[in-house]
Amino acid sequence: MPLVTLTVRAGKSSEFKVHGCSMRAVRAWSLRGVPEKDRFQRVLELDADDFRFDPEYPDLHRSADDDFVLIEILLSVGAASG
């Protein structure tokens, strides 16, 4: 079961945080083969002082802005049988 954490700047709408392109991208790209109901997700909202990032790292073609989303995926596997 994957645990997905999205970290965003405080004040984003529910649509942006949960139903927006960020979560769709995570499910489509990283979690192929995971059942649809296997959803353990959390969204952390941080003020600008607590969520700092370099808007141009790593040599992006456009700078990251206040819509930047940090996506963390923790995958775990079941206990080995035997």
C-alpha positions in Angstrom: 0.0 0.0 0.0 1.5 3.4 -0.9 1.3 6.4 1.3 1.2 9.6 -0.8 2.0 12.9 0.8 1.5 16.2 -1.1 3.0 19.3 0.5 1.6 22.6 -0.8 1.5 26.2 0.2 -1.3 27.0 2.6 -4.5 28.4 1.2 -4.9 26.1 -1.8 -8.4 24.9 -2.6 -9.6 21.4 -2.0 -9.8 21.0 -5.8 -6.1 21.8 -6.2 -5.0 19.7 -3.3 -7.0 16.5 -3.8 -8.8 16.4 -7.1 -6.3 18.4 -9.2 -3.7 17.4 -11.6 -1.2 16.5 -8.8 -3.0 13.5 -7.5 -4.0 12.3 -10.9 -0.4 12.5 -12.0 0.7 10.5 -9.0 -1.8 7.8 -9.6 -1.2 7.6 -13.3 2.6 7.6 -13.3 3.8 6.1 -10.0 1.1 3.9 -8.8 0.3 1.7 -11.7 -1.3 -1.6 -10.6 -2.4 -0.2 -7.2 -6.2 -0.8 -6.7 -8.3 2.3 -6.9 -9.5 1.9 -3.3 -5.9 1.5 -2.0 -5.7 5.2 -1.2 -3.8 6.5 1.7 -3.1 10.1 1.0 -2.4 13.1 3.1 -2.0 16.8 2.1 0.2 19.0 4.2 -0.3 22.8 4.0 2.6 25.0 5.0 3.1 28.7 5.1 5.7 30.2 2.9 8.1 30.5 5.8 7.8 26.8 6.5 7.8 25.5 2.8 10.9 26.9 1.1 12.2 25.7 -2.2 14.6 26.9 -4.9 12.2 28.0 -7.7 14.8 27.3 -10.4 16.2 24.0 -9.2 17.1 21.8 -11.1 17.5 24.2 -14.1 13.8 24.2 -14.8 12.6 25.8 -18.1 10.2 27.9 -16.0 10.4 28.8 -12.3 8.4 27.0 -9.7 5.8 29.3 -8.2 3.3 29.1 -5.3 1.6 26.2 -7.0 4.7 24.0 -6.5 3.8 20.6 -5.0 6.2 18.3 -3.3 5.1 14.7 -3.9 6.4 11.9 -1.6 5.5 8.3 -2.2 6.2 5.7 0.4 5.8 2.1 -0.9 5.6 -0.8 1.5 5.3 -4.5 0.8 3.7 -7.3 2.8 5.6 -9.6 5.1 7.4 -12.5 3.5 5.6 -15.8 3.9 7.3 -18.9 5.1 
